[in-house]
């Protein structure tokens, strides 16, 4: 997975005017996504997937009402 992210990042950076700035932005976003994934996995491990799923659906229903 990390290899494919590196290839994709190189492709994006080769096609922007300010690659150094974008590299910092994209690297920070990737790190934030990895942190979110790890924390979501922790919540699922603690409460179980069915409970997390029900809670997410409940939040989404509340937000769209």
Backbone as JSON Lines, residues from 0, in Angstrom:
{"i":0,"aa":"X","n":[0.83,-1.2,0.0],"ca":[0.0,0.0,0.0],"c":[0.87,1.26,0.0]}
{"i":1,"aa":"X","n":[1.89,1.28,0.83],"ca":[2.74,2.47,0.91],"c":[3.41,2.76,-0.41]}
{"i":2,"aa":"X","n":[3.78,1.7,-1.15],"ca":[4.41,1.89,-2.45],"c":[3.48,2.56,-3.44]}
{"i":3,"aa":"X","n":[2.21,2.15,-3.42],"ca":[1.25,2.74,-4.35],"c":[0.95,4.2,-3.98]}
{"i":4,"aa":"X","n":[0.98,4.5,-2.69],"ca":[0.79,5.89,-2.26],"c":[1.97,6.74,-2.74]}
{"i":5,"aa":"X","n":[3.17,6.2,-2.63],"ca":[4.36,6.94,-3.08],"c":[4.3,7.21,-4.57]}
{"i":6,"aa":"X","n":[3.9,6.21,-5.35],"ca":[3.8,6.39,-6.8],"c":[2.75,7.44,-7.13]}
{"i":7,"aa":"X","n":[1.6,7.37,-6.47],"ca":[0.54,8.34,-6.71],"c":[0.98,9.75,-6.31]}
{"i":8,"aa":"X","n":[1.66,9.87,-5.18],"ca":[2.15,11.17,-4.72],"c":[3.14,11.74,-5.74]}
{"i":9,"aa":"X","n":[4.04,10.93,-6.25],"ca":[4.99,11.39,-7.26],"c":[4.28,11.87,-8.52]}
{"i":10,"aa":"X","n":[3.25,11.14,-8.93],"ca":[2.48,11.53,-10.11],"c":[1.8,12.89,-9.9]}
{"i":11,"aa":"X","n":[1.19,13.06,-8.75],"ca":[0.52,14.34,-8.46],"c":[1.54,15.47,-8.42]}
{"i":12,"aa":"X","n":[2.65,15.26,-7.74],"ca":[3.65,16.32,-7.59],"c":[4.3,16.68,-8.92]}
{"i":13,"aa":"X","n":[4.35,15.74,-9.84],"ca":[4.92,16.02,-11.17],"c":[3.99,16.9,-12.0]}
{"i":14,"aa":"X","n":[2.77,17.09,-11.53],"ca":[1.77,17.82,-12.33],"c":[1.21,19.06,-11.62]}
{"i":15,"aa":"X","n":[1.94,19.58,-10.65],"ca":[1.52,20.81,-9.99],"c":[2.63,21.85,-10.09]}
{"i":16,"aa":"X","n":[2.25,23.11,-9.95],"ca":[3.24,24.19,-10.08],"c":[4.14,24.33,-8.86]}
{"i":17,"aa":"X","n":[3.62,23.97,-7.7],"ca":[4.4,24.14,-6.47],"c":[4.51,22.79,-5.75]}
{"i":18,"aa":"X","n":[5.32,21.88,-6.27],"ca":[5.36,20.52,-5.72],"c":[5.84,20.44,-4.27]}
{"i":19,"aa":"X","n":[6.77,21.29,-3.87],"ca":[7.27,21.2,-2.49],"c":[6.17,21.55,-1.49]}
{"i":20,"aa":"X","n":[5.41,22.59,-1.8],"ca":[4.33,22.98,-0.9],"c":[3.24,21.91,-0.88]}
{"i":21,"aa":"X","n":[2.9,21.41,-2.05],"ca":[1.85,20.38,-2.12],"c":[2.29,19.08,-1.45]}
{"i":22,"aa":"X","n":[3.57,18.77,-1.53],"ca":[4.05,17.56,-0.88],"c":[3.81,17.63,0.62]}
{"i":23,"aa":"X","n":[4.07,18.78,1.21],"ca":[3.82,18.95,2.64],"c":[2.34,18.82,2.96]}
{"i":24,"aa":"X","n":[1.5,19.44,2.15],"ca":[0.05,19.37,2.36],"c":[-0.45,17.92,2.26]}
{"i":25,"aa":"X","n":[-0.04,17.26,1.19],"ca":[-0.52,15.89,0.96],"c":[0.03,14.91,2.0]}
{"i":26,"aa":"X","n":[1.28,15.09,2.39],"ca":[1.87,14.22,3.41],"c":[1.14,14.39,4.74]}
{"i":27,"aa":"X","n":[0.78,15.62,5.07],"ca":[0.03,15.87,6.3],"c":[-1.35,15.22,6.23]}
{"i":28,"aa":"X","n":[-2.0,15.31,5.07],"ca":[-3.32,14.7,4.91],"c":[-3.25,13.18,5.02]}
{"i":29,"aa":"X","n":[-2.23,12.59,4.42],"ca":[-2.05,11.14,4.51],"c":[-1.85,10.73,5.97]}
{"i":30,"aa":"X","n":[-1.03,11.48,6.69],"ca":[-0.8,11.17,8.11],"c":[-2.09,11.3,8.92]}
{"i":31,"aa":"X","n":[-2.88,12.33,8.64],"ca":[-4.14,12.52,9.35],"c":[-5.1,11.37,9.06]}
{"i":32,"aa":"X","n":[-5.15,10.93,7.8],"ca":[-6.02,9.81,7.45],"c":[-5.58,8.53,8.13]}
{"i":33,"aa":"X","n":[-4.29,8.3,8.23],"ca":[-3.78,7.11,8.92],"c":[-4.12,7.15,10.41]}
{"i":34,"aa":"X","n":[-4.02,8.33,11.0],"ca":[-4.39,8.48,12.4],"c":[-5.88,8.2,12.59]}
{"i":35,"aa":"X","n":[-6.71,8.75,11.71],"ca":[-8.15,8.5,11.78],"c":[-8.48,7.03,11.62]}
{"i":36,"aa":"X","n":[-7.81,6.37,10.7],"ca":[-8.04,4.93,10.5],"c":[-7.68,4.15,11.76]}
{"i":37,"aa":"X","n":[-6.53,4.46,12.34],"ca":[-6.09,3.76,13.55],"c":[-7.07,3.98,14.69]}
{"i":38,"aa":"X","n":[-7.55,5.2,14.85],"ca":[-8.49,5.49,15.93],"c":[-9.85,4.83,15.71]}
{"i":39,"aa":"X","n":[-10.29,4.79,14.46],"ca":[-11.55,4.1,14.16],"c":[-11.42,2.61,14.46]}
{"i":40,"aa":"X","n":[-10.29,2.02,14.09],"ca":[-10.06,0.61,14.41],"c":[-10.08,0.38,15.92]}
{"i":41,"aa":"X","n":[-9.52,1.31,16.68],"ca":[-9.53,1.2,18.14],"c":[-10.97,1.24,18.68]}
{"i":42,"aa":"X","n":[-11.78,2.14,18.15],"ca":[-13.18,2.25,18.58],"c":[-13.94,0.96,18.25]}
{"i":43,"aa":"X","n":[-13.71,0.43,17.05],"ca":[-14.37,-0.81,16.65],"c":[-13.93,-1.96,17.55]}
{"i":44,"aa":"X","n":[-12.64,-2.01,17.88],"ca":[-12.14,-3.06,18.77],"c":[-12.77,-2.96,20.16]}
{"i":45,"aa":"X","n":[-13.0,-1.73,20.6],"ca":[-13.55,-1.53,21.95],"c":[-15.05,-1.81,22.01]}
{"i":46,"aa":"X","n":[-15.81,-1.34,21.01],"ca":[-17.28,-1.42,21.07],"c":[-17.9,-2.44,20.13]}
{"i":47,"aa":"X","n":[-17.13,-2.9,19.16],"ca":[-17.65,-3.86,18.19],"c":[-18.22,-3.15,16.97]}
{"i":48,"aa":"X","n":[-18.07,-3.8,15.82],"ca":[-18.51,-3.2,14.57],"c":[-20.01,-2.92,14.54]}
{"i":49,"aa":"X","n":[-20.86,-3.84,15.0],"ca":[-22.3,-3.54,14.93],"c":[-22.69,-2.26,15.69]}
{"i":50,"aa":"X","n":[-22.13,-2.08,16.87],"ca":[-22.46,-0.89,17.67],"c":[-21.96,0.38,17.0]}
{"i":51,"aa":"X","n":[-20.75,0.34,16.47],"ca":[-20.19,1.51,15.78],"c":[-21.03,1.82,14.54]}
{"i":52,"aa":"X","n":[-21.4,0.8,13.79],"ca":[-22.2,0.98,12.59],"c":[-23.55,1.63,12.9]}
{"i":53,"aa":"X","n":[-24.21,1.13,13.93],"ca":[-25.51,1.7,14.34],"c":[-25.35,3.16,14.76]}
{"i":54,"aa":"X","n":[-24.28,3.44,15.49],"ca":[-24.05,4.81,15.95],"c":[-23.77,5.74,14.78]}
{"i":55,"aa":"X","n":[-22.99,5.3,13.81],"ca":[-22.7,6.12,12.63],"c":[-23.99,6.38,11.86]}
{"i":56,"aa":"X","n":[-24.8,5.34,11.66],"ca":[-26.07,5.53,10.96],"c":[-26.97,6.51,11.7]}
{"i":57,"aa":"X","n":[-26.98,6.42,13.03],"ca":[-27.79,7.33,13.82],"c":[-27.31,8.77,13.67]}
{"i":58,"aa":"X","n":[-26.01,8.96,13.67],"ca":[-25.46,10.32,13.49],"c":[-25.8,10.87,12.13]}
{"i":59,"aa":"X","n":[-25.69,10.02,11.1],"ca":[-25.99,10.46,9.72],"c":[-27.47,10.8,9.6]}
{"i":60,"aa":"X","n":[-28.33,10.03,10.21],"ca":[-29.77,10.3,10.15],"c":[-30.09,11.62,10.85]}
{"i":61,"aa":"X","n":[-29.43,11.88,11.96],"ca":[-29.65,13.11,12.71],"c":[-29.2,14.32,11.92]}
{"i":62,"aa":"X","n":[-28.07,14.2,11.22],"ca":[-27.52,15.32,10.46],"c":[-28.36,15.66,9.24]}
{"i":63,"aa":"X","n":[-29.02,14.68,8.66],"ca":[-29.79,14.97,7.45],"c":[-31.22,15.39,7.76]}
{"i":64,"aa":"X","n":[-31.6,15.32,9.01],"ca":[-32.98,15.68,9.39],"c":[-33.11,17.18,9.57]}
